[in-house]
Amino acid sequence: MKLSNWLAAGCLALAMGGTATAGVEIPAEDERLSDARTSDLERVDELQPVRVAEDVYAIIGSIDGRSYDNLGLTMNLGFVVTDEGVVLIDSGPSYAFGEMLEAAIGEVTDQPVTHVIGIGSQDHRWMADGYFREQGAELITLERTAETRKDFADDHIERMSGILEDRFEGTEAVVTDEPLEGDRHELKIGGTEFHLEFWADAHFPGDAVVYLPQTDVFFSGDMVYLDRMLGIHPWSDPVAWLTAVEKLEEKAPAAVVPGHGDVAGMDLVTAETGDYLRFVVSGVEQAHEDWASLQEAVDDLSDAPEFEHLEHFGDWHRTNVNRTYLFME
């Protein structure tokens, strides 16, 4: 049976308490989007698009690890309904997921998916591009992002096929042959403006962001982690990452669709991503000035009670300090 035939999707138009400017809807502190988060469903056979602003929606993924049952949907993606069709912001972790997502979008609009703007380079962000290209969608990606996807493609295919098994069948690493040169493009599709920009090599090299000026909504990709601990990889640049987040703090959009966690305003972005990166980067910088060893730095910075509430803190925090120390040596 096709996954789309399992779908019982509905648009979750939440009446959230933190209504911001430009028609943006963000939850109040006691009205988080946990009811909409796919990780809280028994399976991901029912996707629930969350309305962020007029014609702007997010799919809120699990903050758990990738698994067969959650279909690798452990991040957020989005879509925008325009006058000419639907524009996706990242496509998801597999060909089969692409079919599910298309059916979920069909519960919101009759418009087809005409474009996929790719901002992330990690496996679960773009492996459904092949499905949407087959349906006739145009793939739009910065050259930097496309190069990273090519560099990691084989590893990502191997990893995701091992996790998703039969649910990964038909998935191929499809990268556009005509990526966009440069770091900033103002696109207009169906009357809607999309600012596709590269700000910094952060979680993955070449990751980009999308800003929607008409609704003041910012799709951060993996620049922002909420509700769970961010992960610094050997290829991450935590210093540039912090610089990018501080640029976002200055921009202060009405709502942020983070790479992980619920849609939120800037206060939470600062508290759970900006302040955490400042804590780690400044702490490691001081450790180097004091000629502290790697082990001493990790031990000294291991106590961070203001961030212990974040999911996966115990799995990632000491590793993040370790890798930041090595990066800044």
N, C-alpha and C positions, 0 to 999 in steps of 0.2 A: 504494500500500500504506500502511495506517495505521502511524504510528510505533510504536504499541503492539505491532504484529505483528512489529516488528524486535527487540523487547525480549528480552533474555536475562538478566533481572535476578536477582540473588541477594543475600541479606542477608549482608553481610560482618561476621560476629561475630568481631572481632579479639581475640586473647589478648594484650592490651597490658600492658606491664610496670609502668605507673604507676597501679595500682589505688588509687582514693581512697575516701573515705567514702561511705556511702549507696549502695553498689553501683555507683558511677560508675567508668567505665573511661577512663583517659586514657593516651596513649602515653608511654613513657620517651623520653629525649632521642634514643636511637638506634633508636626504634621509631615514627617519625612515621607518619602515615596516608597517606603518598604513594601507596601501592599502591591506596588506596581513592579517591584524588582523581580526579574525572572528567577533569581536564585531562590525565591520563596515559593515558587511553584514546584509541584512534584516532578514535572518534566518541563521542557521548553517547547512542548507541542502547542502551547498557547502563548503567543507573544502579545504584549499589551503596550501599544504605542501610548506614550505619555505626552499630552499637549504641553508645550513649553510657552508658546506664543501663537498668534494667529498663523496657521499653516505651517508651524514648526513643531516637530515631534522628536522624541527620543525613545530609543529602546534601551532600557536600563538592565544591564547584564548582571550576572552573579558576581559577588566579591569573593567567592570561593575559588579553588583551583579548577583548571579545566578537567572535565570528566565526560564520560560517554553520555551520562544522563543530561548534563547541561549543554551538551553539543558544542562545548568550547566557547559558549557565549559568556565570557568572563570579563567583558568590557562593555562600554556604551557605544552606540552609533546613533545616527539621526537621519531624518529625511525632511525635506521641505517641499510642500505642494506649491507649484508655480502655475502660471497661466498656460504653460506649454507642456507640463509634465512634472513628474516627481524627481527631485534631485536627492540622491543618497549621499550621506557623509560617512564614508567607509561602508563596507558591504557585509562583513561577517566572516565566520570561520570555515565555511565549507560550501560546496555547490548545493548540497541538500538544504543548508540553512538559507541560501538565497531564495529557494522556492518557498520556504516558510515565510520569509520576510516579505516577499512579493504578495503572498496571500494576506498577511497582516495589514500591509499598506492598502490592499483592496477593500478592507473594512472602513478605511478612512476616506478614500477617494477612488474614483474610476479612472483617474489619470494613470498612464503607464510610467514606469521608471525610464527616464530618458538620459540621465547622466549619473555617474558615480564619481564623486570627488573623493579621492583617496588621501587621507592625511596621516595614517599610521603605517608603520612598517612591520609591526609584530604580527605573527601568524594569524591570530583570530580576527584581525581587522580587515583583511583583504582577500581571503581565499574564496570568497563568493563572487569576486569580480568576473570570473569566467562565466558564471551563470548569467549575470546581467548583460554581459557582452553578447551572449547568445540570443538574448531577448531584444537586442538592438540598442542597448544603452552605450553612450559614449563614456570612456574612461578618462578622467582628468586627474593628473598627478604631477607634482613638481618633479623635476629631473633628479633632485637630491633624494626624494622619497623613492622614486623608481629604482635608482641605483642600489639603495639599501635593500629593497625588496628582492632584487636580483641576487645580491650578495648572500642573503639569508634563505633564499627560496628552498634549496635542497634540504637544509636542516629543518625548516618549518614543515615541509611536506612529510619528512620522516617522523617528526615529533607528533604532528596532529594525526597522521594515519595510525600511529600506535595507540593513541588515546581514543579516537572516534571509531576506528575499525570500519565496519560496514557503513557507518553514517558519514564517512569521508569519501566514499566511492564517487568517482566522476570528478573529483576536485583536482584542478591543476593550478600551478602558479602562473597566472595570467597577468602580465605587466604590459601597460600600454607601450606601443612602439613610438609614440609621439608625445613624450612628456614635455611639460612646460619649462623653458629655460628661465633662470632668474628666481628670485626669492619672494616676489610679490606680484599678484595678479588680481585685478578687479574684474570679475566676471558678471555678466548680466544674463540670466536665463529666465525666460518667461516673465519678465518684469521684476524679478527678484535679484538683488545684488548679493554677490558672494565675494568676500575678500579672502583669498587663499594666500597664506603667507608662511614663510619659514622664519622662525625666531631664533632657534638655537638647537644644536645637537643636545638632546636631553636624555630621555629614557632610551630612545633609539636614535642613531644618526639619521638626519633627514626628515624627522617627523615634522609635520606642518600643523597649522591651525586654520580654522575658518571662522570669520566674523560676519554676522548678518546685520548690517547697519540699520536696516529698516525696522528691525525689532529689537536691536541691541542685545542679541544673543550670541554667545561665544562658544564655539565647539573647540575645546582645548586639546582633544586627544590626550595622550599620556603625559602631557605637561602637568595635569592636575589629577591627583588622587584624593578622593574623599571617602570616608567611612572605612577605609582600609589603608594599611601601610604601603607607601610607594616602594618600588624596588629599584635599586641602583645596580646595574649590571657591569661586567668588566668593560663593555663598550659605551657605557653611559658617561656623560660629562656633567657631574653634579654642580660644578661651578657655573657653567653656562645655563644649566637648568634653573638654578636660582635666579640668575639674571633675567631669564625669560619670565619667570613667575613675578618678579618685581615689576617688569614691564606691564604685565597683566594687571597687577595691583594699581598701577598708575592709570591704566585704561579704564578700569572699573566698569565693565559692562553690567547691564541689569541682571543677567542670568548667565551662568556658566553650565554647560553640559560637560562634565568632566570625563576623563578617560575611564575612570572607575568611580562608582558611588553615585549618589543621587544628585539630581539637578539642584543647584544652590546659588546663593548670592556670594559676594566677595568676602564677607566676614568669615565664612566657613573655609573658603579657598585659602585665605591667609592663615587661619588657625591650623589647618590640617595638612597643607602642602607648603606654603610659604614659610611659616614659622619652623616647621620641621627641617626644611632644607637649610634655613639660617642656623638652626641649632647644630646641625651636623657639620656644615661647611665652616662656620666660625669656630666650632670646637676643635675640629681637625687642624685648622689654621693655627690656633693657639698651641695645640700639641706639637706641631712642627717647630714653632718658635721656641718652645720649651725643650726641644730635642727629646721629646718623649718617644718611646718605641711604639711600634704598631700595637703590640699587646697592651701597653699602658694606655694608649689612646682609646682603644676599644673598651677597656675596663672603666676608664674614667668617664666615658660618655654613655655607658650602658644604661645608667639610671636616667630615665626620661619620663617621669610619671604623667606629664601633660599629653603624652602621645600613646600611652599604654592602652587606651580605649580603642585604638584603631585595630581592625582585624588584621591578623598576621604580624602584629608587632614583634612577638617572640621569634618568629621565623626570619624576619628581615632586618630588624634594627641593627644588631651587631654586625651583620654582613654589610649593611649600608655604610657604617662607620669604617669598617675594614677597607672597603673598596674606595671610599672617598680619600682615606689616608694614602693609599697606593696611588691614586690618581694625582694627588696634590704633592707627591714627593718631588 
